[in-house]
Structure formats: C-alpha cells, structure tokens
Amino acid sequence: MRTFRHTLKEQNILYIFVAVLFLVGVIFGALMVNALSLEQQQDLGRYLQNFFMTVDQNEAGTGAAQSFWSIAGLHLKWVGLIWFLGLSVIGLPGILILDFLKGVLIGFTVGYLVGQFSWKGLLFALVSVAPSNLLIIPVLIVSSVSAIAFSLHVIKNRVMLHNRVNVTRPFARYVGLTLVMCLLMLGVSSFETWVTPSMMKWVTPVLLETAAVPGS
C-alpha cells in the first residue's frame, strides 16, 4: 500500500511537470508570432488564404480515407516515438523536448490565427485546433508520464541499484497503456477526418472576407 501511494505521488509530480512544460511551450509558441518578419508573415498569409479557399471549395468526405490514415499516421508516430524513447535511459530528454515542441506548435498556430484575424481567427482556432487537441494533449501527457515513469524505473533498479528486478510486468503495463493511447488517437483522427472539415467549412467564408496577405 505504501509503495502504491509512493508511486502515485511520483506520477502526480510527473503529470504536473509535463503539463507545465507543455504550457510553457504554448506560451513560447504564441510569443514566437511576434518575432516573424514581414516576409514570413506574407508567406504564411498566402498559405492560409489558399488553405481557406481549399477548405471552402472541397466537399466533405473527399479523400476521407486517405486523409484519415495520413492524420492517424502522424498521431501514432508521435505516440510511438514517445514510447520508444521511454525504453532507453538517454531518451528521457527527448520525451520532454517532444512535449515542449507540441506546445510550441499549438501556441504558434493559435497565436498567429488570433494575431492575424482577431476574433475570427479565434473562432477558427476553436473549431479546428481546440476540439481534437482537448484529447490529443491529455493522451500525449499520459503517454509521456508513462514513458518517463518506466524509464526511471529501469534507471533506478537496473542502472543505479544494479538490481535484477523483473521488468516484465511494468513493461506489459507500459505497452498496454500505449496501445490504449493509440486507440484514442485513432478516434481523434476519425474526428479530424470527418467532423473537423465540416466545422472549418462553416467558418472559412467569414475568414475569406478578411483574409489578406500582411504588407501586400
């Protein structure tokens, strides 16, 4: 019982640490928007304008199967990389870097949309970025904490204490949890494939009215 409480306490600390790291990444990504040069803003503006036009013209369900596996492949690779890094001692920093980068990507995306299109950009972020990430972020945090905890278990028992502790059960739990996270990511991919485009198609006409390349 004491061991269980100790493990739970350790994991709570890890959850807080990873969540804070991710939040710092989001803030950093949002601040990066202000560091963009005029040329970079123009390139992004042109890209977004073309993207909005594509979303507005495409019919829902076009190439859905291909889009699903493309989106699912990206999410599964992210979870798989975290899982792989958790197997090695030297992979710990990599897990933290991935969490930080994910936060940066989300923070930059939302920050640019809001900075460029004001409340309309925020509306687009709410229908395109927020819904799926409400599940993606917890999945990545759980995966990261599980990977870090397993790696620390190996370091503590095999490397520092030189104990020949059987890691079969911890490894099985680690693999099982990762598989559950992968299934959740497949669910998220389904949402992003069949629901998110329809939501974006509803908002893009509003953005196309004001979408303009900065400085042009």
C-alpha positions as CSV (number, residue, x, y, z in Angstrom):
1,M,0.0,0.0,0.0
2,R,2.8,2.4,0.9
3,T,4.6,1.5,-2.4
4,F,1.4,2.3,-4.3
5,R,1.0,5.7,-2.6
6,H,4.6,6.5,-3.3
7,T,4.2,5.6,-7.0
8,L,1.0,7.6,-7.2
9,K,2.7,10.6,-5.6
10,E,5.7,10.3,-8.0
11,Q,3.4,10.2,-11.0
12,N,1.4,13.2,-9.8
13,I,4.6,15.2,-9.8
14,L,5.4,13.9,-13.3
15,Y,2.0,14.9,-14.5
16,I,2.4,18.4,-13.1
17,F,5.9,18.7,-14.5
18,V,4.9,17.6,-18.1
19,A,1.7,19.7,-18.1
20,V,3.7,22.8,-17.0
21,L,6.4,22.1,-19.7
22,F,3.7,21.8,-22.3
23,L,2.1,25.1,-21.1
24,V,5.5,26.8,-21.3
25,G,5.7,25.5,-24.9
26,V,2.3,27.0,-25.7
27,I,3.3,30.4,-24.3
28,F,6.7,30.3,-26.1
29,G,4.9,29.4,-29.4
30,A,2.5,32.3,-29.0
31,L,5.3,34.7,-28.4
32,M,7.2,33.4,-31.5
33,V,4.5,35.0,-33.6
34,N,5.8,38.5,-32.7
35,A,9.2,37.5,-33.9
36,L,8.1,36.8,-37.5
37,S,9.5,39.1,-40.2
38,L,7.2,40.8,-42.7
39,E,8.3,38.3,-45.4
40,Q,7.5,35.4,-43.2
41,Q,4.1,36.9,-42.4
42,Q,3.4,37.3,-46.1
43,D,4.3,33.7,-46.8
44,L,2.0,32.4,-44.0
45,G,-0.7,34.8,-45.1
46,R,-0.7,33.4,-48.6
47,Y,-0.6,29.9,-47.4
48,L,-3.6,30.4,-45.1
49,Q,-5.5,32.2,-47.8
50,N,-5.0,29.2,-50.2
51,F,-5.9,26.8,-47.4
52,F,-9.1,28.6,-46.6
53,M,-10.1,28.6,-50.2
54,T,-9.3,24.9,-50.5
55,V,-11.4,24.1,-47.4
56,D,-14.3,26.3,-48.6
57,Q,-14.4,24.6,-52.1
58,N,-13.8,21.0,-51.1
59,E,-16.8,18.7,-50.4
60,A,-16.9,16.9,-47.1
61,G,-15.7,13.4,-47.4
62,T,-13.5,13.9,-50.4
63,G,-10.5,11.7,-50.0
64,A,-11.6,10.9,-46.4
65,A,-9.9,7.5,-46.2
66,Q,-6.5,8.8,-47.4
67,S,-6.8,11.8,-45.0
68,F,-7.7,9.6,-42.1
69,W,-4.6,7.4,-42.5
70,S,-2.4,10.4,-43.0
71,I,-3.7,12.1,-39.8
72,A,-3.6,8.8,-37.9
73,G,-0.1,8.1,-39.0
74,L,1.1,11.4,-37.7
75,H,-0.5,11.0,-34.3
76,L,0.6,7.3,-34.0
77,K,4.2,8.2,-34.9
78,W,4.2,10.9,-32.1
79,V,2.9,8.4,-29.5
80,G,5.2,5.7,-30.9
81,L,8.3,7.9,-30.6
82,I,7.5,8.8,-27.0
83,W,7.0,5.0,-26.3
84,F,10.4,4.2,-27.9
85,L,12.2,7.0,-26.1
86,G,10.8,5.7,-22.8
87,L,12.6,2.3,-23.4
88,S,16.0,3.9,-23.1
89,V,17.8,5.9,-20.4
90,I,19.0,8.5,-23.0
91,G,15.5,9.0,-24.3
92,L,14.2,11.0,-21.3
93,P,15.3,14.4,-22.6
94,G,13.7,13.6,-26.0
95,I,10.3,13.0,-24.4
96,L,10.4,16.4,-22.7
97,I,11.5,18.0,-26.0
98,L,8.6,16.5,-27.8
99,D,6.1,17.7,-25.2
100,F,7.6,21.2,-25.4
101,L,7.6,21.2,-29.2
102,K,3.9,20.1,-29.3
103,G,3.0,23.0,-27.0
104,V,5.0,25.4,-29.3
105,L,3.2,24.2,-32.4
106,I,-0.2,24.7,-30.8
107,G,0.7,28.1,-29.3
108,F,2.1,29.4,-32.5
109,T,-0.9,28.2,-34.6
110,V,-3.4,29.8,-32.3
111,G,-1.3,32.9,-31.7
112,Y,-0.9,33.5,-35.4
113,L,-4.6,33.0,-36.2
114,V,-5.7,35.4,-33.4
115,G,-3.0,37.9,-34.3
116,Q,-3.8,37.9,-38.0
117,F,-7.6,37.5,-37.9
118,S,-8.6,38.7,-34.4
119,W,-11.8,37.2,-33.1
120,K,-12.4,35.4,-36.5
121,G,-9.1,33.7,-36.1
122,L,-10.0,32.7,-32.6
123,L,-13.3,31.3,-33.9
124,F,-11.4,29.2,-36.5
125,A,-8.9,28.0,-33.8
126,L,-11.9,26.9,-31.7
127,V,-13.3,24.7,-34.4
128,S,-10.1,23.5,-36.0
129,V,-7.4,23.3,-33.3
130,A,-9.2,23.1,-30.0
131,P,-11.6,20.2,-30.3
132,S,-9.1,17.5,-31.3
133,N,-6.4,18.8,-29.0
134,L,-8.7,18.6,-26.0
135,L,-8.0,14.8,-26.3
136,I,-4.6,14.8,-28.0
137,I,-2.9,16.8,-25.2
138,P,-4.1,14.5,-22.4
139,V,-3.1,11.5,-24.5
140,L,0.4,12.8,-25.0
141,I,0.7,13.8,-21.4
142,V,-0.3,10.3,-20.2
143,S,2.0,8.7,-22.8
144,S,4.9,10.9,-21.7
145,V,4.4,10.3,-18.0
146,S,4.1,6.6,-18.6
147,A,7.3,6.6,-20.7
148,I,9.2,8.7,-18.1
149,A,8.0,6.5,-15.2
150,F,9.1,3.3,-17.0
151,S,12.4,4.8,-17.9
152,L,13.0,6.0,-14.3
153,H,12.1,2.5,-13.1
154,V,14.7,1.0,-15.3
155,I,17.3,3.6,-14.3
156,K,16.6,3.1,-10.6
157,N,16.6,-0.7,-10.5
158,R,19.0,-1.7,-13.3
159,V,21.5,1.1,-13.6
160,M,21.8,2.7,-10.1
161,L,21.0,-0.1,-7.8
162,H,22.1,-2.9,-10.1
163,N,19.1,-5.0,-9.1
164,R,17.9,-7.8,-11.4
165,V,14.3,-6.8,-10.9
166,N,11.9,-8.4,-13.3
167,V,10.5,-5.6,-15.6
168,T,8.1,-7.9,-17.5
169,R,5.0,-6.7,-15.6
170,P,5.9,-2.9,-15.7
171,F,6.8,-3.3,-19.4
172,A,3.5,-5.1,-20.1
173,R,1.6,-2.3,-18.4
174,Y,3.6,0.2,-20.3
175,V,2.8,-1.4,-23.7
176,G,-0.9,-1.9,-22.7
177,L,-1.3,1.8,-21.8
178,T,0.5,2.9,-25.0
179,L,-1.9,0.7,-27.1
180,V,-4.9,2.3,-25.4
181,M,-3.4,5.8,-26.2
182,C,-3.0,4.7,-29.8
183,L,-6.7,3.6,-30.0
184,L,-7.7,7.0,-28.6
185,M,-5.5,8.7,-31.3
186,L,-7.4,6.7,-33.9
187,G,-10.6,8.1,-32.5
188,V,-9.2,11.6,-32.7
189,S,-8.1,11.0,-36.2
190,S,-11.6,10.0,-37.2
191,F,-13.0,13.2,-35.6
192,E,-10.4,15.3,-37.5
193,T,-11.2,13.5,-40.8
194,W,-15.0,13.6,-40.8
195,V,-16.1,16.3,-38.3
196,T,-13.4,19.0,-38.2
197,P,-13.5,19.7,-42.0
198,S,-17.3,20.4,-41.8
199,M,-16.7,22.7,-38.9
200,M,-13.9,24.6,-40.7
201,K,-16.1,24.8,-43.8
202,W,-18.7,26.6,-41.8
203,V,-16.1,29.2,-40.6
204,T,-13.9,29.8,-43.6
205,P,-16.3,32.0,-45.5
206,V,-16.1,34.5,-42.7
207,L,-12.3,34.4,-42.8
208,L,-12.1,34.7,-46.6
209,E,-13.8,38.1,-46.3
210,T,-10.9,39.5,-44.4
211,A,-8.0,37.1,-45.3
212,A,-5.3,39.3,-46.8
213,V,-1.5,38.9,-47.1
214,P,0.2,41.2,-44.5
215,G,2.0,44.1,-46.0
216,S,0.6,43.5,-49.5
